[in-house]
């Protein structure tokens, strides 16, 4: 396959994956056929087998071995770094030592999080306590976590 052919196939696959993963069936773009409820259930089932779920508002969650769901998002200023928030609100990071990761791609999500090995590599984020000056584990409410741009800012 030529470079242009591979690029075209990859682009088509990415667009199809995006449409399948993000179509809510409500207010879809003209010319785009929304997926059925049955197709949506099938996709969600495949994602659950790969230990992640994608909400239709775009937020991504990964399942820990304990069965708890952790929200995942990218650090906007540190390439290859995924920020995670556990159910208790503690924030962790996972550096994948790659330049770019696409959490909108189901194949990437399955490869990175599907086998659960990510849990051995996450590190809890710590911040300096204003009162004591001691490091404390960072805990954030969901809205603050979703608004966070980077741990570096």
C-alpha positions in Angstrom: 0.0 0.0 0.0 1.3 3.4 -0.9 1.9 6.1 1.7 -1.1 8.1 0.3 -3.3 5.0 0.4 -2.3 4.2 4.0 -2.9 7.9 5.0 -6.3 7.8 3.3 -7.3 4.6 5.0 -6.2 5.9 8.3 -8.1 9.1 7.8 -11.3 7.3 6.9 -10.9 5.0 9.9 -10.4 7.9 12.2 -13.4 9.8 10.9 -15.6 6.7 11.1 -14.4 6.1 14.6 -15.0 9.6 15.6 -18.5 9.5 14.2 -19.3 6.2 15.9 -17.8 7.3 19.2 -19.3 10.8 19.4 -22.7 10.5 17.7 -25.4 11.1 20.2 -28.2 10.8 17.7 -29.4 14.3 18.6 -28.6 17.3 16.6 -26.1 15.4 14.4 -24.5 17.2 11.4 -26.4 17.1 8.1 -25.5 14.1 6.0 -24.3 12.1 9.0 -26.5 9.0 9.8 -26.8 8.7 13.6 -26.1 5.3 15.1 -29.0 3.3 16.5 -29.5 2.6 20.2 -28.5 -1.1 19.5 -25.3 -0.1 17.8 -24.5 2.3 20.7 -25.0 -0.5 23.2 -22.7 -2.8 21.2 -20.0 -0.1 21.1 -20.4 0.6 24.8 -20.1 -3.1 25.5 -16.9 -3.4 23.5 -15.5 -0.4 25.4 -16.4 -2.0 28.7 -14.6 -5.2 27.7 -11.5 -3.0 27.1 -11.9 -1.5 30.6 -13.0 2.0 29.6 -16.2 4.0 28.9 -16.8 7.1 27.0 -19.6 9.4 27.9 -21.4 11.1 25.1 -20.2 14.5 26.4 -16.7 13.4 25.6 -15.4 12.4 29.1 -13.5 9.2 29.3 -13.3 6.8 32.3 -11.1 3.8 32.9 -11.8 0.9 35.2 -9.3 0.0 37.9 -8.8 -3.6 38.9 -10.9 -2.8 42.0 -13.9 -2.1 39.7 -13.8 1.7 40.4 -14.1 4.1 37.6 -11.4 6.8 37.2 -11.8 9.8 35.0 -9.0 10.3 32.5 -7.9 13.4 30.6 -4.8 14.8 29.0 -2.4 17.3 30.6 -2.5 20.1 28.0 1.1 21.2 28.5 3.0 17.9 29.2 3.0 15.7 26.1 2.2 12.0 26.7 0.8 12.7 30.2 -2.6 11.4 31.3 -4.3 12.9 34.4 -6.5 10.5 36.3 -9.0 11.2 39.1 -10.2 8.3 41.3 -13.7 8.2 43.0 -12.4 9.8 46.2 -11.1 12.8 44.2 -7.4 12.1 44.4 -5.5 13.1 41.3 -2.8 10.9 39.7 -0.7 11.2 36.6 0.5 8.6 34.1 3.4 9.5 31.8 3.5 7.3 28.7 6.8 8.6 27.4 5.4 9.4 24.0 4.9 12.7 22.3 1.2 12.5 21.8 -1.8 10.3 22.9 -5.3 10.5 21.5 -7.9 9.6 24.2 -10.6 10.0 21.6 -9.4 6.9 19.8 -10.9 3.7 21.2 -8.0 1.6 20.0 -5.5 3.8 21.9 -7.7 3.6 25.0 -7.9 -0.2 24.8 -4.1 -0.5 24.2 -3.2 1.8 27.1 -5.8 0.9 29.7 -7.3 -2.5 28.6 -5.0 -4.8 30.5 -4.9 -2.9 33.8 -1.2 -2.5 33.8 -1.5 1.3 33.9 -2.3 1.0 37.7 1.3 0.0 38.4 2.6 3.1 36.8 0.3 5.9 38.1 1.7 8.3 40.5 -0.3 10.4 43.0 0.0 14.1 42.5 1.2 16.0 45.6 1.1 19.7 46.3 2.5 21.8 49.1 0.0 22.5 52.0 -0.3 26.2 52.5 -0.4 26.0 56.3 2.3 23.4 57.0 4.4 23.6 53.9 4.3 19.8 53.8 3.5 17.8 50.7 -0.1 16.5 50.7 -2.0 14.3 48.2 -3.9 16.5 45.7 -7.7 16.0 45.9 -10.0 17.9 43.6 -13.7 18.0 42.9 -14.8 16.7 39.5 -15.5 20.2 38.0 -12.1 21.5 39.1 -10.4 18.4 37.6 -12.2 18.9 34.3 -11.2 22.6 34.2 -7.5 21.8 35.0 -5.3 22.6 32.0 -2.0 21.3 33.3 -0.2 20.3 36.5 2.6 22.6 35.3 0.5 25.8 35.5 
